[in-house]
């Protein structure tokens, strides 16, 4: 919308000139040219109300006091001053507004006393104007604070969404590339040492299927950026066997949950899936394992997922971005993540990642 800075001064000028003219006519007096000039001077100063609200209030107060000092007929000659005082208060120029009002009141009171005119009670309208201006200023500050809080909340939500998307992209890409790397290594080994084309074709087919699934998941995550997909990618518990099936280089075992409580929603399932996915990625990339076991348990009070392998163990390794992102996912639901030895029967210590996610009611009672 285009601003019309002259609309207010023109409207005030019409009110002051026409209103004072009618008031003087009723009083049996006439407006002189000097009176009209003063009635127009105040509205003219209002043109600068946005650039210098404090000086505008002072200028309008000086013009109004000059009108009183000249002894011109009474009327709505101080409308421009009242508006300037309110605008100065709302814009934050409080000292200018209160000082200008005090100067006008003092000057007008002295003039009325010297003339013996009983019009001091008429100065009470200044207090009403200043009080209205202070109330308008307080309301403006509340609106500004509310808008600032809303903007911070929107920024926080946007930051959280970007963090979720970043974690999803990391989990999908890291896992997919690790699986493709393993399958490609198997294919290379077969091509060099095993002339059986059937095994080589099977490995290449696994690479093709795994890459196709990975591309689908990456597109699903990136579609969130176009806002044409749900904010939570739909990775469900029934997809875990398919995820494990891609690990053709490892012996895998999956203990599926017995039933699914009502509180386990899509967000919880997606978090469990990502925990398993990131854990399997670390097994493939770092564990040098031959066997991995995944177990998911769901009760009315909590969800537990554990991924154990028979690899070389942690050996003092520091947590990378994947594990940090995994912890952030689980902690966002009020849960915890623990790392320890795998303790698979008849194996080396290995590594076990265990994530616990409490049910919402259980989480509230614990807090």
N, C-alpha and C positions, 0 to 999 in steps of 0.2 A: 504494500500500500504506500502511495506517495505521501510524503509529509507536506502539510500546508502550514508553514510557519506564520503566515500572515493572517490566517483565519481568526485566531484568537485576538490579536491586536485590533483588527478591524471591528470584530464583534464588540469588544470592550469599548472602543471609541464611540461606536453608535450608542451603546448603553449610557455611557457617561455624558455625551453631548445632548442626546435627546432627553434622557432622564433629568439632567440638571436644567435643561431648557424648560421642560414642563414644570419642574419644581419652582423655578424662578418666576414663571408666568403666574403660578398660583400665589406666589409671594408678592406679586405686583412689581417685580424687578426685571431687569433685562441683562442678558449676558453680553459682556463686552468682547471685543476681539481678543484682548489679552486673556480673558477667562477661557475662551474657546481654545486658544493655543495651549494653555495649561491642561485643559481637559484632553487634548490630543497628544500632549507630550508623554503622559504616563503610558498610554497604549503603544506609542512609538518605542518607548524603552523596552517594552515586553518582547520586541523582536529579538533581543539578545538574551532571552531567558534560558536558553539551552547552553549557550557558550559561557555566560557569567551569571548564574542565578543569584549569587550574593550581591553583586554590584547592581543587578536589575532591581532587587528589592530595595536597596539603598536609594537608587535613583527615583523609583516610583514614590518612595516615602518622602523624599525631598520635594518632588513636584506637588504631592498632596499637601505638604506643610506650607509650601509657597502659595497654594490656592487658599488655604485658611488664612495665612498672613495677609493676603491681599484683600480679604474681606468680601470675596465674591459670594453669590447666593449659594445656600446649602443645597445639596442634592447628592446623587450617587457619584461624586467626584473621586472617591477613593477606591473604586472597584479594581482598578489596575494595581493599586498598592496591595489590596487584600490577596489578589491572585498571585502577585509576585512573592509575597510573604509565604504563602502555602507552597509554591513551587520551590522556593529556597529551602524550606524545611524538608520537603520530600527528597530533594537532591543532596541533602547533607550539609548545606551551608547554614547551620543553625545559628551560629554567632552573628552572621550577617542579618538573618531574619529577626532575631530577638533584639539586636542592637538597633536596627532600623525602626522596629516597632516602638522601642523605648524612646528613641530620639523623637519620633513623630508625636507620641503621647505627651512627652515632656514639653515639647514646643507648643503643641496645641493647647495644653492645659495652661501654660503661661499666658498665651494670647487670650484665651477665654477669661482668665482671671483679670487681666489688664483691662479688658473691655467690659467686664462685669456681666458677661453672658453666662447664664446657668446651663451650660451644655457639657459639663464634665462627665455626666452620666452617659453621654453618647459615646465616650471612649471605651466603654466596656465591650463594644463589638470587637475591639482589637484582641481582647483575651479569648473571645470565642474563635476568632480566625486562627490565632496561634495554637489553641487547643486542637482545632480541626486539623491544622497542618501537622502537629505532632502525631495525632492519631493516623493520619494518612502516611506519615513517614514510618511509623511502627508497622502498619500493614504492608507497606512496600518491602521493608526489611524481612518480614515473615515470608513474603512471596519469594524474595531473592534466596533466602535460606532454604525454602522448600525446593525451589528449582535446582539449587546447588546440590542438595541431598539426592534429588532424583537423578541428576546428571552423574553423581558419583556412583549411585546404585547401578545405573545403566552401564557405566564404565566397568564396574566390578563384574557385572554379569557378562559383558563382552570379554573381559580378561579370562574369566572362568571358562567360557565357551572356547576361546582360543587355546587354553591349556588342555581342555579335553580333546580338541581336534589334534593338537600336537602329539598328545599321548597316543591317540588312536593311530595316527600316521606312523609314529615310531614303532608301535607294536606290530602293525600289519606289515610294514616294509621290512623291519628287521627279521621278523619270523619268516616271511616269504623268501627273502634273499638267502637266509640261512638254509632253508629247505632246498631251494634251487641249487645252492652251492654244493650241498651234500649229494644230491642226485646227479649233478654234473660230474662230481668227482667219481661217483660209481660208474657213470657212463664212460668216462675217460679210462678208468681202470679196465672195464670190460673190453673197450675198443683195443687196448694195448695188449691184454694178456688172455682174454677169453674170446675165442672166435665165435661163440654162440650168438647169432644175431637175435634170437628170441629174447634173451635177457637184456640185450642192448635196447631193443625196441620197447621192452617193458619199462626200462628206466627212462627212456626218452618220453614215453607216454606219461609217466609220473611227473616228469618235469613240465610237460605241456598242461596237464590237469592242475598241478600246483600253481603254475604261473597264471592260468586262467582264473582260478579261484582268488588268487592274490589281487589280480587286476580288478575283479569284481568288488572285493572289499575296499580297495583303495578308492575306486569310483564312489562307493557308498559313503566313505568318510568325506571325500572332497565335495560330494553333493551338498553336504551341510553348509559349505561356504556359499553355495548358490541359493540356500534357503528353500530347496525343493525336496528336502528329506527330513525325517524326524531328527530331533537333536541327539538322540541316543541311537547309534547304529544297532540294528537288530541282530545281535549274536546271542543265540539261545543255547541252553544246556544240551539239547538234542544234537547240536552240531559238534560236540566234543569228540564223539567217536570218529567222525570224519576228519577232525583235526589230527587225531592220533594216527589215523590210517595213512597219513602222508609221511610218517616217519618210517619209511621202509627199511632204513638202516638200523633200526632199534627194535628190540622186543618191547612191546607195550602191553600194559594191562590197565583197564579202566573199571573202577568200581562206581557204578551209577547210583544216584540217590534213590531211596525208596519213597516215592511220593514227593509231592511238592507243596509246602505250606502256602497259605493264601498270601502271606506277607512278601513272599519272594516274587518281586515284579521284574519287569524287563531290565531295569537298571541294575538290579542285583545279579541277574543272569549274565548280563553283558560284562559286569566286573569279574565274575567268576571265570568266564570265558577268557578274558584278557589276562587274568592271573595265570591260567594254564598255558595260554599262548606264549607269554613272556618267559615263563619257567621252561617250557620246551625249547624256546629259542636259546636260552642260556645252556641247556643241556647239550644241544647240538653244537653250539659254538665253543664251549669251554670245558665241558665235563669229561669228554672222552669216555662216555658211558656206552654200555651195550644194552642196558635195560632201564626202563622207566615205568613207574606206576603212578597213576592218577586216581585219586579218590575224592568224591564229593558227597558230603553228608548234609542233609537239610532237616532241621527240626523246627519246632514252633518257636524256639528262642534264638537260634543262630544258624548260620551256614558256615561250613568248614570245607575248605578245599586244600589238598596237599598233593605236591608233585615231588616224588622221590626218585633218585637215580643211583646207579652203582658206579659212578665215576670217581674222579680223583679228589673230590671234595673242594672246599673253599680255599684252603691253603693260604689264608690271610689276604685273599684278593679283596679289593675295595669294590663297593657297589657302584655300578654304572648308572647311566640315565634310565635304562630299562627298569631296573629294580626300584629306583627312586620314583619313577612314574607309577610303578605297581603299588608302592606304598601309598602314594597320593590318592590313587583310585580307591583303595580299601579304606584309608583314613577318612575320605570324604563320606563314607557310609558309617563312620563310627567304629570301624574295625581295626585289626592289627595284623601285622605280617611278621613271621619269625623264620629265621634261617638256622638250620642245624644239620647234623649228619643224617644221611639217608636211612641207614640201618635196614637195608633190604636183606632178607634171609640169604646167608651164604655169599655175601658180597663184601667189598670194601666199604668203608664208611659212606662214601658218596655225599650227596647233598639232598636236603629236603626243605622245600619252601611250603610253609603252612600259613594260610590266611583265614582269619575268623571274622565274620560279619554278623553282628548281633541284629536281632529283629528290632524294629523301631521301638516297641514297647519296652523290650529288655534294655535297650540302649538308654532310654529315658530313665528307667528305674536305677540303672547303674550310676548315672550322672547325678 
